[in-house]
Amino acid sequence: MRYLAVLFLALLLAGCVPGQDTSPSLHDVSIYGFSGNTLYGYFYGVPTTVTIGESSFALTEGRSDDALAVSGTLLVDGQPYLRQGLEPLTETPFEVQRVPLSTDLTLSSNAALEAVVYFDGSLWFTLAEDVEAGFDARIVPKERIDGLRGLGQLTQNEARVIQRELEGSGPLALAVLSEPPTEARQIEGLKEYFRTFLVVQQGIPTNITAFEPPVRELLWDVLASGNQAVTGESPQFVIAANQSQLLNLWNQAYGNRLTPPPLPDIDFRRETVVAMFMGTKPTGGYGLDVRGVSLDGSELYVDISTIVPKPGAITTQALTSPWVMLRIPRANVSVAWFRNVGTDELIGVARRLR
């Protein structure tokens, strides 16, 4: 009896107990419109061999440094997934566009979609769910706290790695197709087989026809400005709606000074402070010129011109970091949109911290 018990334990540890289903599960994630059109096959289960057509693949345990490797999956002949190129879709299934001078977006669909989400470069938003072909409407985005979790058949780990990869591409929209555009793979001996079809729209164009001008032009004044802020290379856009946030903003603006100027007196019951940091520049001659501020509901629109040195201009040969801070005579500002006067493009957004 002791020998049988030891044998049973050995079989259990090896995953070979008679009657146990050791067949793997597969999730095929098709991604269109991002780094080509590619199918990523993620296998789950215990090490084994699978046959696809006339080819066999060894599924083994292991780790990979690939950006789209998913924790908990099996390696496929040493690779983190079974990759396959896809033919482009015959028709663009959807399009998301910005509404000028607004946080709203428009969505039009040529196919049935389980869900459409939007990434603004910082946060994820839900635009719509269960969309029918022919849908065309203006939408107020709703913030998603879970990113891509819950879309299609994505697991938590799959959603996390795909989300991380997509976020490096800046603003985009993503839809989950309701109907599969391709045939299922013929794979023998699968325990479960799931399929998810994602379509990525990189870049969000502006829908000029949906333009609605801001309601009011506001008086404003430059609270402070300079060219030696403590920031990184990228532009930053900030709202300060209380004394603590203003102090953080002030320290960022004057962080290179041993003794910063006194903190200005702001009545946050009636006022809001907004700021733009241009980011680190290689020389002098760069700057920011605010041209106007307008208000629509609780959202600000700041028209700003970015100044760059002309070729051959004599400038300070030292790193600079221009910034400007505005006092706005309105409280409870939720969003500040920054628009480039020269190109009429939205260049950034600041959201009020909770």
N, C-alpha and C positions, 0 to 999 in steps of 0.2 A: 504493500500500500504506500509506503514511504517513497518507493521508486516511482510509482504512478503519479504521486503528488508532485514530485520534482519534475517529472516529464511534462506534466500539465502546465506547471509554472513556466518552464522553458518555452513551451509552445505559445503560451500567452504573451510572454515578453517579445517573442519573435513575430507576433501577429499572425500566427498560423494555427490557432485553435480550430479544430474541425467545425465547420458550419459558420464560421465568422466570415462576413463579406468584406474582402480586402480590395474590392474594386475601387478605383479612384473616382472622384468627382471633378467636373470641369466647368469653369466659368469662362466663356468666350466674351471678351470685352472689345467691341469694335469701336474705334475712334476715327471719325471722319473730320478732315479739315484742320488737323493739327499734326505737324511733322509728317506730312503725307497721310495716306489712309491705311490704317494698320489694325490688324486683329491681334489681340494679346490673349493667349490661352493660359489660364491659371489652374493648375492641378492641385487637388487636395486629397489627403489620405495617407496610405503607407506606401513605401517604395515598391515598385512593380514595373511592369513593361506594358506599354499600350501600342496598339497597331492602328495606323491611320493610312488607309489605302494599302500600298505595298511597302510602307516604311514602318519600322518599329522604333520606339523611343523608350529609353530607360528613365524612369522616374525615381529620383533619389533625394535624400535629405541633404540640406546644405544651405549656404548663405551666398548672397550676391550683392555687389556694390552698385548694381544697375539702378538708375533713378526710378524705374518702374517696377523693381522687384518688390514683391509683397510678402510680408512676414507670414509664416505658417503655410506657405505653398511649397510644392516639390520642384526641384530642378528637373529640367527636361533636357536630357543629354548634356547636363552641366550648365544649361542656360536657365535664367529665372522664369521664363515663360515660353510657350510655343508661339512664335511670331509668324505672321503671314500678311503679305500685302493685300490690299483690297482695291477693287475697281472704284473710281470716283462715282458718287451718286449722280444719276442722270438729271436730277433737278434739285436745286437748293431748297431744302424742306422748310426753312423759316428765315426771317430777317428781323433783327432788333435794331432800332435806331433811336438816337437821342432826340428829345424835344428841346429845341434851343432855349437857353436860359431857364431851364427847369430840371428838376430831378426825375421827371416822368420819362418814360420810354414808350415807343410804339412797337407792337409785335404783329407781324403778319405771317401766316402759316400756309404752306402748300401741301402739308401732310398732317396726319394725326400724330400728336405728340403727348407722351405721358406727362412731361414737365418741361418747363423752360426756366433756366436760372441765369443770373447775370453777375459778373465780377467787375467792380468799378476800379480795380487796382489796389483795393484795400479790403473791402468787405464783399460778401456774397449776398445776393438777394433772390427771392422767388418772384418770377414774373407771372407765371400761369401754370395750371395743372389741367390735365385732361383736355387738351386743345384739339379742336376739330379742324380738318382741312378747310381753308377759306376764312379762318379767323383773322380779323384785322381790327386792332383797337389800341387806344392809348392806355397805359398802365402805370399805376403807382407801385414801384418796387417795395417788397416787404423783406426786411433783413432776415437772413438765415443764420442761425447761430451754429449750425452743424455742417456748414459747407456743402459737400457733395453727398454726405451720408443720407441714405434713404432714397437715392435715385436709382431707378432700374433694379437690378439684382446685386448691386455693388455691396460687398462686405465693408465693414468699418475700415479694415486695413487697405483694401483696394481703393476706397473713396479717398483715404488720406494721401496715398502716394500719387494718385491721378490729380487730386486737387493741388498738391504741392508742385507738380510739374506744370500744370496749367497756369498757376499764379505767376510764374516767371515770365509770362507773355503779355502781362498788362491787361487792360480792360478787354473783356470778351463775353460772349453769351454762349450757353450750352443747352442743347435740347436732347431729350431721350425719346427716340422714335418708338411709336406704339407698335408698328408693324415691321417685322424683319425684312431688310432689303436683300438679304442673301440667303442661300440654302444652308442648312445646318451641316456641320462636318460629320462625316461618317466614321465614327470611332467605335471600335468593338469594346465591350466589357466595361462600360461606364456605370457607376452607381447612380449619379445625378449629372444632369447637363443643363446649365443655365446660359442664357445669352442676354447681353445688354448692348444697345446700340446708341452711341453718343455722337452728336454732331456739334462741332465747335465753330463758332463765328468769331474770328479774331479781328479785333478792332470794331468800334461802334460808330458808324457814320451818323451824321446829323440829318434829321428829317425837317427840311426847311418848311415844308407845307404845314407842319404842325406848330409853327412858330406862334407864340403868344407873347407880346412884349410885357416887360415888367410893369407893375402897377404904378410905382412911385419912384421918382428920383429923390435921393437923400442928400442932406447936408452932411459933411464929414470933414475930419481934419487929420493930418499926419501927426500921430502922437510922438513918434520917434522913427529914426532911420539910421542906417550906418552900413559899413562894409566889412566888418570883422566879427560876424556872428560865429558861434560855436555850433557848426552843423556838419553834416556829411556832404558828399558830392551831389546828392539829389535835392531838388526843390522840396520845400515843406510848406504846408498851408495849415494855419492854426487859428482856432477860436479860443479866446479867454473870456469866460463868463462869470468868474469870481476872483477874489483876491489871490487865492492860492495858485490858480492857473496863470494869472497875470505875473506873479512872482517867478514862476518857472519860465515863462516866456521872456521875461526881462533878463533873467540870468543866462538864458540861451543867447539872447541878442548881445549882451555885454560880457559874455564869459571870458573874453580875452583881456578885460580890464581888471586891474587890481582893485579899483574902487569904482563900481558902476554908479551912474547917476541915481538920484533918489527916485524911488518908485512913484509914478504919477498917481494922483488922486482920481479914482474912477468910481462913479456911482453906478454899480451894477444893477440897481433897481431900474435904471433908465438907460444904461449904456452897455455896449459890448465892444470888445477889442478884437480885431482880426489882424493877422500878420501873414506875410509871405517871406520865406527865406529862399533866396535864389540858388543856394548851394555853392560849394567851393569852385572858384574860378582861378585860372592860372596866372592872371595879371590884373592890374587895375583897369578902369574904363568900363566896367560892367555896372549896371544899376537897374532900378525899378522906378517907374513913373506912373503913379495912379492917376487915371483920367476921370473916373466917375464911379459912383456907387448907387445902386438902385435896389428896391425892395419889392418882393412879391410874396405876400403872406408873411411867413417867418423866415424866408430865404433871401439872402443877400446875393447880389451880383456885382462883382468888383471888376471894372475895366482897367486893365493894367498894360503898360508897354514895357517890354524888356529891352534894356539898352546894352548894346555890345560895341566894343571898340572897332572902328573902321580899320581895314587893312593898312598897315604902315603907320598907324597912329602911335604917338609917344605915350606910353602908359607906365605905371609903376610895375616893375618886374618882381612882383611878390604875390603870393596867394591872397585872394580876397574872398569875402562871402557876404554879398550885399543883402540887405533886408529892409523891410518897411513895415511899420505898425500903424494901424488906423484906429481912431476913436469913432464909433458909430452911435448915433443917438437913438438906439433901439435896444431894448432888453429882449431876452428869450429868443435870440436868433439861433435857429437850429442848424442851418447850413449856409456856408458862404462859397459861392462859385466864382472862380477867377477866370476871366476871359482875356485872351490876347487881343489887344486893339488892332494890331497890324494884320492879323489873319482871321479874326472873328471866331477862333477856335477856343473851346474850353481847355484850359491848361492845368487846372487843379481844383480840388474841393477840400474844404475844411468842415468837419462836423463837430458839433458841440459835444463835449464829453459828458457822460452821465454822472 
